[in-house]
Amino acid sequence: MIVSLLALVLALPGAASAAPGDSSKAQLKHGEAWMGAGIQMHEGDRSDGTPPDEERAGLTATVHGVDVSSHQGNVAWSTLWNSGVRFAYVKATEGTSYKNPYFAQQYNGSYNQGMIRGAYHFATPNSSSGATQANYFAGNGGGWSKDGKTLPGVLDIEYNPYGATCYGLSQSAMVNWIKDFTNTYKAKTGRDAVIYTTTSWWTQCTGNSGAFGNTNPLWIARYASTPGTLPAGWGFYTFWQYTSTGPTVGDHNYFNGAMDRLQALANG
């Protein structure tokens, strides 16, 4: 765990006394997880929140975004907009029993500010089936409409901040769980869910499955100057979460393309 992320966790209201991903991660309460909550030190070493060098990052554009959860509370979207943020992903649900109490302020607030926004679901594959969680997500903020400002929903599948890294599932069972979620979400919304993960977790917990690269956009998490090696099946990433300690609230991300391509993703 990078020092800056540990400091962020300890500073959050109601956060566990130890950083998610270490031996005390089970101290977190269900619902407290957020994107990058369980990211490990070997995923990268960027700790100052400085945007990566564009040339090294290999970006075709620098469309800047954030992702937020209940940890950020009511977000000052105008401040983020003025800092250059143009898209946002908001945590909607976790498992089948948690809904972000700040979802309306965050999801509608970013939209009203003019941002392109979407919702994400923090997966707990040990608690219920992928189909069950996809339906819960789609019915509680994770839906999609072709309004030009709504991104497809995200399956946040990563280190378990509550216990066993792979949620007690075998690699094949994890792949089947993800297929169950993504197939159900596609049937429910008409869109392929974005998959948020880290390369090391994906390798460990799915056997580095290449089954999703042709259908589901990749959101790679790596706190470093480059996105690094991508999981099998993906020749490029769509989003990259490069730090949790940016100049404003939330985790900070880049879309790998120009604004018109982000709008195209929103429109399907």
N, C-alpha and C positions, 0 to 999 in steps of 0.2 A: 504494500500500500504506500503510495507516495505521500510524503509528509503533508503537502498542501491539502490532499483529499482527506487525510486524517483530521487535520485542523478544521476543515469544513464540516465534517461529520460531528465532531465534538461541539461545534458552535451551533448546530441546528437545534431548535426547540424540540424537546422530547426525544432526541436521538439517543441511541444506545451509548453506553460509556466506552465502548470499544468500536473500532472501525469495522464495518461490514467486510467480510472476507477473511477475518482473522479467526483465531480459535474461540473468540467470544461472540461471534456473529449471531449466535442463537439468542442473544439478549435483545435483538431487535424485535419489535412487535409487528405482527402482520399488518400490512397496509403502509408501513413506514418505508418500504423499499422505493427506490427511484432509479432512473437510468444511470448506470455507472456506480450504483451503490456497492456492488461487489467487485468492482474492477481491481485487478491485481497489479502489483508493481511491475511485473514483466510485460504488461501491456504498453508501457511507455514511461517516459520520465519527465514529461513537461510539467512544470509545477508553478510557473509564474503567470499563466494565463495569457501570455503574449501570442497573438495570432502567428501561426507558422509561416515561414517564408513561402510565398506562392510558387516559386519555381521548383523548390524542393518538394512541395506538396503535390505537384503535378496537376494543379487545378486549372480548368478552363475558364473559371470565373470564381469570384469570391462572394457568392450570395450567402450572407451571414444569418444564422438562426440560433434559437435557444430551445431548450426543453426544460419544462418546469413540472413541479408536483406540489403537493400540499406543503412541502417544506418551505416553499417560497411565499406562501400565503397570497394575499392580494398583491398583484404585480402592477407596477407603474409602467404600463405599456407605452405611454408616450415617451418615457425616458429611454426605453429600449429602442423604440423607433428612431429617436434622435441620435442614438449611438450607431445606427446603421443596420439594426436587426430587421430582417424582412420576412422571416417565417418563424413559426413556433410550433412545437409539439407539446401537448399537455397530457399529463397522466389522467386517464379516465377511471380505470379499474385495476383491480388486482384479484386474482383468483375468481371466486364467485360470491364474495361477501363484502368486498371493499369498493367504495366509490369515493373519489377525491372530493372532499367537501368544498374546495375552492374551484372546482371545475368550471362552473358557469362564469365566474369572474375572469378566469384565465382564458378559457376557450372563446367566449364571446368578446372579451376585452381585446384580445389580440386581433380578432376579426374586425371589430369596430375601429381599431387603429389603422387598419389597412393591410395587415399582414395576411399572408397565406398560412393557414394553420391546420393542424390535424391532431388526432388523439392517439395515445398509446396505452397498451395493456401490459402490466407486469405479470408475467406468467409464473404460476406455481404448479408445475406439472405433476407434483405428488398429491395434489388435493382434489383434482377432478379431471375429466377428459378434456382434450383439446377442443372438441366440438362444444362442450358445455361452456368453456371459458370464452370461446369465440362468440357464441350467442349472447353471453352476458355482456361482453365488451360491445358488440354491435348494438345492443339494446340500451346501453347506458353511456352514450356519448361517442362510441366508436364507429358510428355509421358514416356514410359518404353521400354527398350530393354533388352534382355537376354544376357548381356555381362559380367555378374558376378560382375559388379561395379555400377549398377544402382538400387537403391531402389524404391519400389512403391511410388507413389505420396501421399502427405498428404493433408487431409482436415483440415485446422486450423479453428476450430469452438469454439469460446470463447466469453468472455465479449466484448460487442460492445464498442470500444474506441471513437466512434463518437456520441453516443446517448443512446437510450433505451437499457438496458442490453440484452434483448432477441430479439432485432431488431423489436419489435412490433408484433412478431408472438406468437400465442398460443403454448402450449406444443405440441399438436397434429400436428399443422402446421409445427413446427420446425422438428419434427420427419419425417414428409413427405418430407420436404425440403432436409434433410440429405439423406433420401432414394433415392430421385431423383438424388442427386449428386453422391452418391456411385454407384448406379445402372448404371448410364450413364458412369461414369469413368471406371467401370468394362467392360462394353460393348465396350468402346473405346480402352482400353489398354490391357484387359485380366487380370488385376490385381485388387484386392480389395484394395481400398485406406486405408491408415493408418488414424485414427482419432486422432487428437490432441485436448485435452480439459482439463478442470479441473473438479473435482468431484462436486464442489458446483455449477458451471455454468450448468453442465449437469443435475443435480438434479432440479435446478430452471427452466431451459428453455426447457427440454425435459420430465420432470416428472420422471427423472431417468429411461429412457427407456432402456430395456435390449435387444433391437432388433438387435444390431450390434455386440454383443460379439462373436458370432460364425463365423463371416465373416471378420470383419475389425480389424486389429491389433490396439492396444491402445497405444497412446503416452500420458502419464499423466504428467501434469505440477503441481509440488508442490515444493516450495522452503523450504525444511526442510531436516531432517536427514533420513526420510523414505518417501516412496511414499504415505503412508496413505491409507485410505479406497478408493477403486476403484469404478467407476460408475457401475451400475447394468449391468449384462450380461458378464462382463469380470472377469475371475478368476485370471488373471495375466496381467501385462503390458509388452509391447514389448520395448518401450522406456520410459525414465523418464527424464524430464527436471528438474534438481534440483537446478539450480541457474542461474541468469542473470549476475552475477558478478564474473566470474571465473578469473583465472590468465591470460587468453588471450581473444581475441575478441570473441563476440557472446555469446549466451546462451549456457550453458553446459549441457550435457546429458550423460546418460548411456544406452547402449543396454543390455537387460536382457538375456544374453547368451554369449557363447564363439564366437570367431571370425568366426569359421566355420558355426555357426548358422546364423550369420549376412550375410555371403556369400550365405547361403541357402535361406534367405529371398530375397536377391537381385536376385537370379536365379529363384525364383518362384516355 
